[in-house]
């Protein structure tokens, strides 16, 4: 979520499109200014400005001109500061305290010369400093100005373009994505966070390993009784000492985090408030296009996927007579399974209301993903050269994050179940990793086992996930409603108790729920098909991608699915019209039951038009107000059924009620 001041700034820009030029200039100017540029969040602000351009609130060329001039003037001032102070700038605060700011820019400048002015404009870490370096080195102004201007134009266009495109295609994004975009965006953010966490933790330890070793050795000399135990880990004669220190420090940190989480859960006697909030948020994002994808990703933690990869690795280690490595590998998996089962049995943590039996604290799938992929990284990482050693850990972090996110989306676990499983898995693999690194010093050729392990994992995932996704989804179907209405009471008055519109955050997607149906859908479907309507199957990913195909005629382009309270449409009927538009009827299970067991459905009628935002995809979008044409057509085509129509108290659109079991 964006900070409140960023939202206020973009709202002001939308309200003052001409004066907004000064704000756009100031954003780009401050972003380019030496020192200040590292603190200004230009990317989200210019993205928001681009979105306002796309929505038509600001002129595009005007915004591009202001952003370019702001960046160019900011670079020019940074150049003048460097030219004015010269090498003395290094002795001024804050560069005297953080000399690396200028060092990075100078290294780039000396490597690429004047080209660095263009390159640095797109690299946030050095963008505010390279112009100052050019000034410090007394680069002639005529050589500096031209590449700076070109870079500023390209930078302004590139940073405004994503928001510009998003704003121009807003209706398309809302129609195709809506909740799906939020789900996929959150998944990408979670993977990026895991990637950055693993990568930067590794790099920090790699940069500080020698210093940590020196401090640890000094401590062992000052505390000879306790130090002799630590000295076994940090023997300076062993090349593995830096890695062992890294594992030991991580072990202490993860142990503290694990026991803190466990104590918090036990003290509260159930899930935390954050658990409930995140669970409700993810449940509100359920979407037919995302459901099967997330179910398939959640299956990556199943035994059918991890088992073959673990078995192949074990067989290879036994074949190569790596007895110690095989013992540690087997111990990692067996102990992880046993102890996770013991924790699940010992800690009586209430499950989420959407989770069936078998899903508890900690998450077995997430724990075993962490252990299997993480300990395999411990086995092979030291055989890789230099910085490539981090790649097995990155893969383990990404896969574990994907599995955990998918299970959180489905409602299988509380977030604390996933965090607890991850922490326990890391705790165990760190302890085992230290033991393995202490007892096994002999290297081996890791490429064959790495190929076998990752290939087995990929093949098993491609085979198992598509087949298990539907079975897993069936376990997490939305719960049946608890509100019960009398059949006659619903027909007379209680129909007004049902929601009058979809509960979407986007006002454009809060369609009126103007149809209620009591009875089986079969007769309704048959009657409407006889009147020219046709049933459209639920659009999947292949159908969605087909929207990009210009050769598909409009009549064959699918209407994209929508949800109501995490329910996919139970029935979607469309009727094509001679003017190129079409009617649509969407029906979902109603959030209430009838006391006699008659099925109750709630839905919306729409008039759709075909649009091609940005000439990229053909989309059937609902008209904002069709004057009730679609509902009137539906009422006429269902005239043989019992019908009533009335406007609910406080509502704006009439609601058509249909009884399938009776005719008038």
C-alpha positions as CSV (number, residue, x, y, z in Angstrom):
1,X,0.0,0.0,0.0
2,X,1.3,3.5,-0.9
3,X,2.0,5.9,2.0
4,X,-0.8,8.4,2.6
5,X,1.3,11.4,1.4
6,X,1.9,9.8,-2.0
7,X,-1.9,9.2,-2.4
8,X,-2.5,12.9,-1.4
9,X,0.1,14.1,-3.9
10,X,-1.4,12.1,-6.8
11,X,-4.9,13.3,-5.8
12,X,-3.7,16.9,-5.9
13,X,-2.1,16.3,-9.3
14,X,-5.3,15.0,-10.7
15,X,-7.2,18.0,-9.4
16,X,-4.8,20.6,-10.7
17,X,-3.6,19.3,-14.1
18,X,-1.8,22.5,-15.2
19,X,-0.2,23.3,-11.9
20,X,0.7,19.7,-11.7
21,X,3.6,20.4,-14.1
22,X,5.4,22.1,-11.3
23,X,5.0,19.1,-9.1
24,X,6.2,16.7,-11.8
25,X,9.2,19.0,-12.4
26,X,9.9,19.0,-8.7
27,X,9.7,15.2,-8.4
28,X,12.2,14.7,-11.2
29,X,14.4,17.5,-10.0
30,X,14.7,16.2,-6.5
31,X,15.3,12.7,-7.7
32,X,18.3,13.9,-9.8
33,X,19.8,16.1,-7.1
34,X,22.9,14.7,-5.4
35,X,22.2,13.2,-1.9
36,X,18.5,14.1,-2.0
37,X,17.9,11.8,-4.9
38,X,18.5,8.6,-2.9
39,X,15.5,9.5,-0.6
40,X,12.9,10.6,-3.2
41,X,10.5,7.8,-4.3
42,X,10.4,9.0,-7.9
43,X,9.3,5.6,-9.4
44,X,5.9,5.3,-7.6
45,X,5.2,9.0,-8.0
46,X,5.9,9.0,-11.8
47,X,4.0,5.7,-12.2
48,X,1.0,7.4,-10.6
49,X,1.5,10.5,-12.8
50,X,1.6,8.2,-15.8
51,X,-1.6,6.5,-14.8
52,X,-3.3,10.0,-14.5
53,X,-2.0,10.7,-18.0
54,X,-3.5,7.5,-19.3
55,X,-6.9,8.3,-17.6
56,X,-6.9,11.7,-19.3
57,X,-6.4,13.9,-16.3
58,X,-3.0,15.3,-17.5
59,X,-1.6,16.0,-21.0
60,X,1.0,13.3,-21.9
61,X,3.4,15.6,-23.8
62,X,3.1,18.2,-21.0
63,X,4.0,15.7,-18.3
64,X,6.9,14.3,-20.4
65,X,8.3,17.8,-20.9
66,X,8.1,18.7,-17.2
67,X,9.7,15.4,-16.1
68,X,12.5,15.8,-18.6
69,X,13.2,19.4,-17.6
70,X,13.2,18.5,-13.9
71,X,15.6,15.7,-14.4
72,X,17.9,17.7,-16.6
73,X,18.0,20.7,-14.2
74,X,18.6,18.4,-11.3
75,X,21.5,16.7,-13.1
76,X,22.9,20.1,-14.0
77,X,22.8,21.3,-10.4
78,X,24.6,18.1,-9.3
79,X,27.2,18.7,-12.0
80,X,27.7,22.3,-10.8
81,X,28.1,21.1,-7.2
82,X,30.8,18.6,-8.3
83,X,32.5,21.2,-10.5
84,X,32.4,23.8,-7.8
85,X,33.8,21.7,-4.9
86,X,35.9,19.2,-6.9
87,X,37.8,16.6,-4.8
88,X,37.0,18.6,-1.7
89,X,33.5,17.2,-1.9
90,X,34.7,13.9,-0.5
91,X,35.7,15.6,2.8
92,X,32.2,17.1,3.2
93,X,29.4,15.5,5.1
94,X,27.8,13.1,4.3
95,X,30.4,11.9,1.8
96,X,33.0,11.9,4.5
97,X,31.0,9.3,6.3
98,X,29.6,7.4,3.3
99,X,32.4,7.5,0.7
100,X,31.0,4.5,-1.1
101,X,28.3,6.8,-2.6
102,X,30.8,8.6,-4.7
103,X,33.1,5.5,-5.1
104,X,30.3,3.6,-7.0
105,X,29.6,6.6,-9.3
106,X,33.3,7.2,-9.9
107,X,33.9,3.5,-10.8
108,X,31.0,3.6,-13.3
109,X,32.3,6.9,-14.8
110,X,35.9,5.7,-15.2
111,X,34.7,2.5,-16.7
112,X,32.3,3.9,-19.3
113,X,33.2,7.6,-19.6
114,X,30.5,9.9,-21.0
115,X,28.2,6.8,-21.6
116,X,28.0,6.5,-17.8
117,X,25.8,9.7,-17.8
118,X,23.2,7.8,-19.8
119,X,23.6,4.5,-18.0
120,X,23.5,6.1,-14.5
121,X,20.1,7.7,-15.2
122,X,18.5,4.3,-15.0
123,X,20.4,3.0,-12.0
124,X,18.9,4.3,-8.8
125,X,22.0,3.7,-6.6
126,X,24.3,5.9,-8.7
127,X,21.8,8.2,-10.5
128,X,22.3,11.3,-8.2
129,X,26.1,10.9,-8.0
130,X,27.4,10.4,-11.6
131,X,26.7,14.0,-12.7
132,X,28.5,15.2,-9.6
133,X,31.4,12.9,-10.4
134,X,31.5,14.4,-14.0
135,X,31.7,17.8,-12.5
136,X,34.4,16.8,-10.0
137,X,36.5,15.5,-12.9
138,X,35.9,18.7,-14.8
139,X,34.2,17.1,-17.7
140,X,33.6,19.8,-20.4
141,X,30.0,21.1,-20.2
142,X,29.4,20.6,-24.0
143,X,30.4,16.9,-23.6
144,X,28.1,16.5,-20.5
145,X,25.0,18.3,-21.6
146,X,24.1,16.3,-24.8
147,X,24.1,12.8,-23.2
148,X,22.4,14.2,-20.1
149,X,19.5,15.6,-22.1
150,X,19.0,12.4,-24.1
151,X,19.2,10.4,-21.0
152,X,16.6,12.6,-19.2
153,X,14.1,12.3,-22.1
154,X,14.5,8.5,-22.3
155,X,14.2,8.3,-18.5
156,X,11.1,10.4,-18.3
157,X,9.4,8.4,-21.1
158,X,10.4,5.1,-19.5
159,X,9.2,5.9,-16.0
160,X,5.9,7.4,-17.2
161,X,5.1,4.7,-19.7
162,X,4.0,1.9,-17.4
163,X,1.5,4.0,-15.6
164,X,0.5,5.7,-18.8
165,X,-0.3,2.3,-20.4
166,X,-2.1,1.1,-17.2
167,X,-4.3,4.2,-17.1
168,X,-5.1,4.0,-20.8
169,X,-6.1,0.3,-20.4
170,X,-7.8,0.6,-17.0
171,X,-11.0,-1.0,-18.0
172,X,-9.2,-3.8,-19.7
173,X,-7.1,-4.4,-16.6
174,X,-10.2,-4.3,-14.4
175,X,-12.0,-6.7,-16.7
176,X,-9.2,-9.2,-17.2
177,X,-7.6,-9.0,-13.8
178,X,-9.3,-7.1,-10.9
179,X,-8.6,-9.6,-8.1
180,X,-6.4,-11.7,-10.4
181,X,-4.0,-8.7,-10.8
182,X,-3.8,-8.3,-7.0
183,X,-3.1,-12.0,-6.5
184,X,-0.4,-12.2,-9.1
185,X,1.1,-8.9,-8.0
186,X,1.2,-10.1,-4.4
187,X,2.8,-13.4,-5.5
188,X,5.5,-11.5,-7.4
189,X,6.1,-9.2,-4.4
190,X,6.4,-12.2,-2.1
191,X,8.9,-14.0,-4.4
192,X,10.9,-10.8,-4.9
193,X,11.0,-10.3,-1.1
194,X,12.2,-13.9,-0.6
195,X,14.8,-13.5,-3.3
196,X,16.1,-10.2,-1.9
197,X,16.2,-11.6,1.6
198,X,18.2,-14.7,0.7
199,X,20.5,-12.8,-1.7
200,X,21.4,-9.9,0.5
201,X,21.7,-12.1,3.6
202,X,24.2,-14.2,1.7
203,X,26.1,-11.2,0.4
204,X,26.3,-9.5,3.9
205,X,27.7,-12.7,5.4
206,X,30.1,-13.1,2.5
207,X,31.4,-9.5,3.0
208,X,31.6,-9.8,6.8
209,X,32.7,-13.4,7.3
210,X,36.3,-12.6,8.0
211,X,35.4,-9.9,10.5
212,X,33.0,-12.2,12.3
213,X,35.6,-14.9,12.4
214,X,38.2,-12.6,13.9
215,X,35.8,-11.4,16.6
216,X,34.7,-15.0,17.4
217,X,38.4,-16.1,17.7
218,X,39.1,-13.2,20.0
219,X,36.1,-14.2,22.1
220,X,37.3,-17.9,22.4
221,X,40.7,-16.6,23.7
222,X,39.0,-14.4,26.3
223,X,36.7,-17.2,27.4
224,X,38.8,-20.4,27.2
225,X,36.2,-22.7,29.0
226,X,33.2,-21.8,26.8
227,X,35.3,-20.9,23.8
228,X,36.6,-24.4,23.2
229,X,33.2,-25.4,22.0
230,X,32.9,-22.5,19.7
231,X,36.5,-23.0,18.5
232,X,35.5,-26.3,16.9
233,X,33.3,-24.3,14.5
234,X,35.7,-21.6,13.7
235,X,39.0,-23.3,13.3
236,X,41.0,-20.9,11.0
237,X,42.7,-23.9,9.4
238,X,39.4,-25.1,7.9
239,X,38.2,-23.4,4.7
240,X,34.7,-24.1,5.8
241,X,34.9,-21.8,8.8
242,X,33.2,-18.8,7.2
243,X,30.3,-20.9,6.1
244,X,30.0,-22.5,9.5
245,X,29.9,-19.1,11.2
246,X,27.2,-18.0,8.8
247,X,25.1,-21.1,9.5
248,X,25.7,-20.7,13.3
249,X,24.6,-17.1,13.4
250,X,21.5,-17.8,11.3
251,X,20.8,-20.7,13.6
252,X,20.7,-18.4,16.6
253,X,18.6,-15.8,14.9
254,X,16.1,-18.3,13.5
255,X,15.8,-20.1,16.9
256,X,15.0,-16.8,18.6
257,X,12.3,-16.1,15.9
258,X,10.8,-19.6,16.1
259,X,10.4,-19.7,19.9
260,X,9.1,-16.1,19.9
261,X,6.4,-17.0,17.4
262,X,5.6,-20.2,19.3
263,X,5.3,-18.4,22.6
264,X,3.0,-15.8,21.0
265,X,0.7,-18.4,19.6
266,X,0.6,-20.4,22.8
267,X,0.0,-17.2,24.9
268,X,-2.9,-16.1,22.6
269,X,-4.4,-19.6,22.5
270,X,-5.1,-19.4,18.8
271,X,-4.3,-17.5,15.7
272,X,-3.1,-13.9,16.0
273,X,-5.1,-10.9,14.9
274,X,-2.8,-10.5,11.9
275,X,-3.5,-14.1,10.9
276,X,-7.3,-13.4,10.7
277,X,-6.8,-10.2,8.8
278,X,-4.5,-11.7,6.2
279,X,-6.7,-14.8,5.9
280,X,-9.8,-12.6,5.2
281,X,-7.9,-10.5,2.7
282,X,-6.6,-13.5,0.7
283,X,-10.1,-15.1,0.8
284,X,-11.6,-11.9,-0.7
285,X,-9.2,-12.2,-3.7
286,X,-10.4,-15.6,-4.8
287,X,-10.8,-15.6,-8.6
288,X,-11.6,-18.4,-11.1
289,X,-8.5,-17.7,-13.2
290,X,-6.2,-17.7,-10.1
291,X,-7.8,-20.7,-8.3
292,X,-6.4,-23.5,-10.4
293,X,-3.0,-21.8,-10.8
294,X,-2.7,-21.4,-7.0
295,X,-3.9,-25.0,-6.4
296,X,-1.2,-26.3,-8.8
297,X,1.5,-24.2,-7.1
298,X,0.4,-25.4,-3.7
299,X,0.9,-29.0,-4.9
300,X,4.6,-28.4,-5.3
301,X,5.0,-29.2,-1.6
302,X,3.3,-32.6,-1.9
303,X,5.2,-35.8,-1.2
304,X,4.5,-36.8,-4.9
305,X,6.8,-33.9,-5.9
306,X,9.4,-33.7,-3.2
307,X,9.6,-37.5,-2.8
308,X,11.1,-38.4,-6.2
309,X,13.7,-35.7,-6.1
310,X,14.7,-36.7,-2.5
311,X,14.8,-40.4,-3.5
312,X,16.9,-39.8,-6.6
313,X,19.4,-37.7,-4.5
314,X,19.6,-40.4,-1.8
315,X,20.2,-43.2,-4.4
316,X,23.0,-41.2,-6.1
317,X,24.7,-40.5,-2.7
318,X,24.5,-44.2,-1.9
319,X,25.8,-45.2,-5.3
320,X,28.8,-42.9,-4.9
321,X,29.4,-44.3,-1.4
322,X,28.9,-40.9,0.2
323,X,27.7,-42.6,3.4
324,X,27.9,-39.5,5.7
325,X,26.1,-37.3,3.2
326,X,23.4,-39.9,2.7
327,X,22.9,-40.3,6.4
328,X,22.5,-36.5,6.9
329,X,20.2,-36.3,3.9
330,X,18.0,-39.2,5.3
331,X,18.1,-37.7,8.7
332,X,17.0,-34.3,7.5
333,X,13.9,-35.7,5.8
334,X,12.8,-38.3,8.4
335,X,13.3,-36.0,11.4
336,X,11.5,-33.2,9.6
337,X,8.5,-35.4,9.0
338,X,8.4,-36.9,12.5
339,X,9.0,-33.7,14.4
340,X,6.5,-31.7,12.3
341,X,3.9,-34.4,13.0
342,X,4.7,-34.2,16.8
343,X,4.3,-30.4,16.8
344,X,1.0,-30.7,14.9
345,X,-0.3,-33.2,17.4
346,X,1.0,-31.3,20.5
347,X,-0.1,-27.8,19.6
348,X,-3.8,-27.6,19.3
349,X,-4.1,-24.6,16.9
350,X,-7.6,-23.9,15.5
351,X,-7.7,-24.3,11.8
352,X,-8.9,-21.5,9.5
353,X,-12.7,-21.9,8.8
354,X,-11.9,-22.7,5.2
355,X,-9.4,-25.5,5.9
356,X,-10.4,-29.2,6.1
357,X,-8.7,-31.7,8.5
358,X,-5.1,-32.3,7.9
359,X,-4.0,-28.7,7.7
360,X,-2.5,-27.4,10.9
361,X,0.5,-25.8,12.7
362,X,3.1,-25.9,11.3
363,X,2.5,-26.4,7.6
364,X,4.0,-29.8,6.7
365,X,4.3,-28.9,3.0
366,X,6.1,-25.6,3.6
367,X,8.4,-27.2,6.3
368,X,9.4,-30.1,4.0
369,X,10.0,-27.7,1.1
370,X,12.3,-25.7,3.3
371,X,14.1,-28.8,4.5
372,X,14.4,-30.8,1.3
373,X,15.4,-27.9,-1.0
374,X,17.3,-26.0,1.7
375,X,19.5,-29.0,2.8
376,X,20.2,-29.9,-0.8
377,X,21.5,-26.4,-1.2
378,X,23.8,-27.0,1.8
379,X,25.0,-30.2,0.1
380,X,26.0,-28.7,-3.2
381,X,26.5,-25.0,-2.6
382,X,30.1,-25.2,-1.4
383,X,31.0,-27.1,-4.6
384,X,30.0,-24.0,-6.7
385,X,32.4,-21.2,-7.4
386,X,32.2,-17.8,-5.8
387,X,28.9,-16.0,-6.0
388,X,27.2,-18.9,-7.7
389,X,26.9,-20.6,-4.4
390,X,23.8,-18.6,-3.5
391,X,21.7,-20.0,-6.4
392,X,20.6,-23.2,-4.7
393,X,19.5,-21.2,-1.7
394,X,17.6,-18.7,-3.9
395,X,15.8,-21.6,-5.6
396,X,14.8,-23.0,-2.2
397,X,13.6,-19.7,-1.0
398,X,11.5,-19.0,-4.2
399,X,9.8,-22.5,-4.2
400,X,9.0,-22.4,-0.5
401,X,7.6,-18.9,-0.9
402,X,5.4,-19.9,-3.8
403,X,4.1,-23.0,-2.0
404,X,3.3,-20.9,1.1
405,X,1.6,-18.1,-0.8
406,X,-0.5,-20.5,-2.7
407,X,-1.7,-22.3,0.4
408,X,-2.4,-18.9,2.1
409,X,-4.5,-18.0,-1.0
410,X,-6.5,-21.2,-0.8
411,X,-7.2,-20.7,2.9
412,X,-5.4,-23.9,4.0
413,X,-3.3,-22.3,6.7
414,X,-3.0,-19.2,8.9
415,X,0.0,-17.1,8.0
416,X,1.6,-18.1,11.4
417,X,1.4,-21.8,10.2
418,X,3.4,-20.9,7.2
419,X,5.9,-18.8,9.0
420,X,6.2,-21.4,11.7
421,X,6.8,-24.1,9.2
422,X,9.4,-22.1,7.4
423,X,11.3,-21.1,10.6
424,X,11.3,-24.7,11.8
425,X,12.6,-26.0,8.5
426,X,15.4,-23.4,8.5
427,X,16.2,-24.2,12.1
428,X,16.6,-27.9,11.4
429,X,18.5,-27.5,8.2
430,X,20.9,-25.0,9.8
431,X,21.6,-27.4,12.7
432,X,22.1,-30.3,10.3
433,X,24.1,-28.1,8.0
434,X,26.5,-27.3,10.7
435,X,26.9,-30.9,11.7
436,X,27.4,-32.0,8.0
437,X,29.9,-29.2,7.3
438,X,31.8,-30.1,10.5
439,X,32.1,-33.8,9.6
440,X,32.4,-33.8,5.9
441,X,35.3,-32.0,4.4
442,X,35.7,-34.0,1.2
443,X,34.4,-32.4,-2.0
444,X,32.5,-34.2,-4.8
445,X,31.4,-33.5,-8.3
446,X,28.0,-31.9,-7.7
447,X,26.8,-31.4,-11.3
448,X,25.3,-34.9,-11.8
449,X,23.4,-34.9,-8.5
450,X,22.2,-31.4,-9.0
451,X,20.9,-32.2,-12.5
452,X,19.2,-35.4,-11.3
453,X,17.6,-33.6,-8.3
454,X,16.2,-30.5,-10.0
455,X,15.2,-32.5,-13.1
456,X,13.3,-35.0,-11.0
457,X,11.6,-32.2,-9.1
458,X,10.6,-30.4,-12.3
459,X,9.3,-33.6,-14.0
460,X,7.3,-34.7,-10.8
461,X,5.9,-31.2,-10.5
462,X,4.7,-31.0,-14.1
463,X,3.2,-34.5,-13.8
464,X,1.5,-34.2,-10.4
465,X,0.4,-30.5,-10.1
466,X,-2.1,-30.4,-13.0
467,X,-3.7,-33.7,-11.8
468,X,-3.9,-32.8,-8.2
469,X,-5.1,-29.2,-8.6
470,X,-8.8,-30.0,-9.0
471,X,-8.8,-32.4,-6.1
472,X,-7.2,-29.8,-3.9
473,X,-9.6,-27.1,-5.0
474,X,-12.6,-29.3,-4.1
475,X,-11.3,-29.3,-0.5
476,X,-11.4,-25.5,-0.3
477,X,-14.7,-24.8,-1.9
478,X,-16.4,-21.8,-0.2
479,X,-18.4,-22.7,2.9
480,X,-22.2,-23.0,2.6
481,X,-24.1,-19.9,3.8
482,X,-25.6,-19.9,7.3
483,X,-28.5,-17.5,6.6
484,X,-31.8,-19.4,6.1
485,X,-34.9,-17.8,4.6
486,X,-38.4,-19.2,4.3
487,X,-39.4,-20.0,0.8
488,X,-42.6,-18.0,0.9
489,X,-41.0,-15.2,3.0
490,X,-38.2,-14.9,0.4
491,X,-40.8,-14.6,-2.4
492,X,-42.8,-12.0,-0.6
493,X,-40.3,-9.7,1.2
494,X,-37.0,-11.3,2.4
495,X,-35.5,-11.1,-1.1
496,X,-34.6,-7.6,-0.1
497,X,-32.3,-9.0,2.5
498,X,-29.9,-10.3,-0.1
499,X,-27.1,-8.0,-1.4
500,X,-28.1,-5.5,-4.1
501,X,-24.6,-5.2,-5.6
502,X,-21.2,-6.9,-5.7
503,X,-18.9,-6.0,-2.9
504,X,-16.0,-4.8,-5.1
505,X,-13.5,-2.1,-4.1
506,X,-13.7,-0.7,-7.6
507,X,-16.9,1.2,-8.1
508,X,-17.0,0.2,-11.8
509,X,-17.2,-3.4,-10.8
510,X,-20.0,-3.1,-8.2
511,X,-22.6,-4.5,-10.6
512,X,-26.2,-4.4,-9.5
513,X,-27.4,-7.9,-8.5
514,X,-30.8,-7.6,-10.2
515,X,-31.8,-11.2,-10.6
516,X,-32.7,-13.8,-8.0
517,X,-33.7,-17.4,-8.9
518,X,-35.2,-20.1,-6.7
519,X,-35.0,-23.6,-8.1
520,X,-32.7,-25.8,-10.2
521,X,-31.0,-24.1,-13.1
522,X,-31.6,-26.8,-15.6
523,X,-35.1,-25.7,-16.7
524,X,-34.0,-22.0,-16.7
525,X,-31.1,-22.9,-18.9
526,X,-33.2,-24.9,-21.3
527,X,-35.8,-22.2,-21.6
528,X,-33.2,-19.5,-22.4
529,X,-31.4,-21.6,-24.9
530,X,-34.6,-22.1,-26.7
531,X,-34.9,-18.3,-26.9
532,X,-31.5,-17.7,-28.4
533,X,-29.2,-17.6,-25.4
534,X,-26.2,-19.9,-25.1
535,X,-24.2,-21.2,-22.3
536,X,-20.6,-20.1,-22.1
537,X,-18.2,-22.5,-20.2
538,X,-16.0,-21.0,-17.6
539,X,-13.1,-19.2,-19.4
540,X,-9.7,-20.6,-18.6
541,X,-6.2,-19.3,-19.2
542,X,-6.1,-20.6,-22.8
543,X,-9.4,-18.7,-23.5
544,X,-8.0,-15.6,-21.8
545,X,-4.9,-15.7,-23.9
546,X,-7.0,-16.2,-27.0
547,X,-8.3,-12.6,-26.5
548,X,-5.1,-11.5,-28.1
549,X,-5.8,-13.3,-31.3
550,X,-7.1,-10.8,-33.9
551,X,-8.4,-13.7,-36.1
552,X,-11.0,-14.8,-33.7
553,X,-14.4,-13.3,-34.6
554,X,-16.2,-11.3,-31.9
555,X,-19.0,-13.8,-31.5
556,X,-16.4,-16.4,-30.4
557,X,-14.6,-14.2,-28.0
558,X,-15.4,-15.4,-24.4
559,X,-16.8,-13.3,-21.6
560,X,-14.3,-13.4,-18.8
561,X,-15.4,-14.9,-15.4
562,X,-16.3,-13.0,-12.3
563,X,-16.7,-14.0,-8.6
564,X,-19.1,-13.2,-5.9
565,X,-17.9,-13.9,-2.3
566,X,-15.2,-16.2,-3.6
567,X,-17.8,-18.2,-5.7
568,X,-17.2,-18.7,-9.4
569,X,-20.3,-18.3,-11.6
570,X,-22.6,-21.3,-11.5
571,X,-24.0,-20.3,-14.9
572,X,-23.1,-17.8,-17.6
573,X,-25.4,-17.3,-20.5
574,X,-24.9,-14.8,-23.4
575,X,-27.1,-13.7,-26.3
576,X,-25.6,-12.0,-29.3
577,X,-27.5,-9.0,-30.8
578,X,-27.5,-7.6,-34.4
579,X,-25.9,-4.3,-33.4
580,X,-22.7,-6.1,-32.2
581,X,-23.5,-6.0,-28.5
582,X,-24.6,-9.0,-26.4
583,X,-26.6,-9.7,-23.3
584,X,-25.1,-11.6,-20.4
585,X,-26.7,-13.3,-17.4
586,X,-24.3,-14.3,-14.6
587,X,-25.6,-16.4,-11.7
588,X,-23.9,-17.4,-8.4
589,X,-25.0,-19.3,-5.4
590,X,-26.8,-16.9,-3.1
591,X,-25.4,-16.1,0.3
592,X,-28.5,-17.6,1.9
593,X,-30.5,-20.9,1.9
594,X,-34.2,-21.6,1.6
595,X,-35.7,-23.6,4.4
596,X,-37.2,-26.2,2.1
597,X,-33.9,-27.0,0.4
598,X,-34.7,-25.3,-2.9
599,X,-31.5,-23.9,-4.5
600,X,-31.3,-20.1,-4.4
601,X,-29.2,-18.1,-6.9
602,X,-28.4,-14.5,-7.3
603,X,-27.0,-12.8,-10.4
604,X,-26.7,-9.8,-12.7
605,X,-27.9,-9.0,-16.2
606,X,-25.6,-6.9,-18.4
607,X,-25.3,-5.4,-21.9
608,X,-21.8,-6.0,-23.1
609,X,-19.9,-4.2,-25.9
610,X,-16.6,-5.4,-27.5
611,X,-13.7,-3.1,-26.8
612,X,-10.0,-3.3,-27.8
613,X,-8.0,-1.1,-25.4
614,X,-4.6,-0.2,-26.9
615,X,-5.5,-2.5,-29.8
616,X,-4.1,-5.4,-27.8
617,X,-7.0,-7.6,-26.7
618,X,-10.7,-8.0,-27.5
619,X,-12.8,-7.7,-24.3
620,X,-16.5,-7.8,-23.6
621,X,-17.1,-5.0,-21.2
622,X,-20.4,-4.1,-19.5
623,X,-22.1,-0.8,-20.3
624,X,-22.2,1.4,-17.3
625,X,-26.0,1.9,-17.7
626,X,-28.0,0.0,-20.2
627,X,-31.4,1.2,-19.0
628,X,-32.4,-2.2,-17.9
629,X,-32.4,-3.7,-21.5
630,X,-30.8,-7.0,-20.5
631,X,-33.1,-7.5,-17.6
632,X,-36.2,-6.7,-19.7
633,X,-35.0,-9.2,-22.3
634,X,-34.6,-11.8,-19.6
635,X,-38.0,-11.1,-18.2
636,X,-39.6,-11.5,-21.6
637,X,-37.8,-14.8,-22.3
638,X,-38.8,-16.3,-18.9
639,X,-42.4,-15.2,-19.2
640,X,-43.6,-18.8,-18.6
641,X,-42.1,-18.9,-15.1
642,X,-43.4,-17.2,-12.0
643,X,-41.9,-13.7,-12.0
644,X,-42.0,-10.6,-9.8
645,X,-40.0,-7.4,-10.1
646,X,-39.6,-4.7,-7.5
647,X,-37.0,-2.2,-6.3
648,X,-35.6,-2.9,-2.8
649,X,-35.8,-0.2,-0.1
650,X,-32.9,2.2,-0.7
651,X,-32.0,0.5,-4.0
652,X,-31.7,2.0,-7.4
653,X,-32.3,-1.0,-9.7
654,X,-35.3,-3.3,-9.8
655,X,-34.7,-6.9,-8.9
656,X,-36.3,-9.7,-11.0
657,X,-37.3,-12.7,-9.0
658,X,-37.8,-16.0,-10.7
659,X,-39.4,-19.2,-9.4
660,X,-38.5,-22.3,-11.4
661,X,-40.9,-24.5,-9.6
662,X,-44.0,-22.5,-10.4
663,X,-45.6,-20.9,-13.5
664,X,-48.3,-18.2,-13.7
